[in-house]
């Protein structure tokens, strides 16, 4: 059985049982922005620790590491 995280439990406690579609959209947007900021902070921290330049990171978007199949 899956258990809920402490963050999930807090979010559940904060809201009424029935949210409007607009409220749900706003909530999803807010959570997406929160997670995007968290990811950006982690990327910046990792980049600084490893000495990656913005140019290196930008170049990765065009790379692929798929195994070629014959």
C-alpha positions in Angstrom: 0.0 0.0 0.0 1.3 3.4 -0.9 1.4 6.0 1.9 1.1 9.8 1.4 4.1 12.0 2.0 4.0 14.8 4.6 3.6 17.4 1.8 0.6 15.5 0.3 -1.1 15.2 3.7 -0.7 19.0 4.3 -2.1 19.8 0.9 -5.1 17.6 1.5 -5.8 19.3 4.9 -5.7 22.7 3.3 -8.5 22.3 0.8 -12.2 21.7 0.8 -13.5 18.5 -0.7 -14.8 20.1 -3.9 -12.7 22.6 -5.8 -13.8 24.3 -8.9 -12.0 23.5 -12.2 -10.5 27.0 -12.1 -9.2 26.4 -8.5 -7.7 23.1 -9.5 -6.0 24.7 -12.5 -4.5 27.4 -10.3 -3.3 24.8 -7.8 -1.7 22.7 -10.5 0.0 25.8 -11.9 1.3 26.8 -8.4 2.6 23.4 -7.7 4.3 23.2 -11.1 6.0 26.6 -10.5 7.2 25.4 -7.1 8.7 22.2 -8.6 10.3 24.1 -11.5 12.0 26.5 -9.1 13.2 23.6 -6.9 14.6 21.9 -10.0 16.3 25.1 -11.1 17.9 25.5 -7.7 19.2 22.0 -7.8 20.6 22.4 -11.3 22.4 25.6 -10.3 23.8 23.9 -7.2 25.0 20.9 -9.2 26.4 23.1 -12.0 28.4 25.1 -9.5 29.7 22.0 -7.7 30.8 20.4 -11.0 31.9 23.5 -12.7 29.5 23.3 -15.7 29.2 26.4 -17.8 25.9 27.6 -19.2 27.2 26.8 -22.7 27.8 23.2 -21.7 24.4 22.8 -20.2 22.8 24.4 -23.3 24.6 22.0 -25.6 23.1 19.0 -23.8 19.7 19.6 -25.2 20.9 18.5 -28.6 22.7 15.3 -27.4 21.2 11.9 -27.2 22.6 8.8 -25.5 20.4 6.2 -27.1 21.9 2.8 -27.9 21.8 2.3 -31.7 20.1 -0.9 -32.6 21.2 -2.9 -35.6 
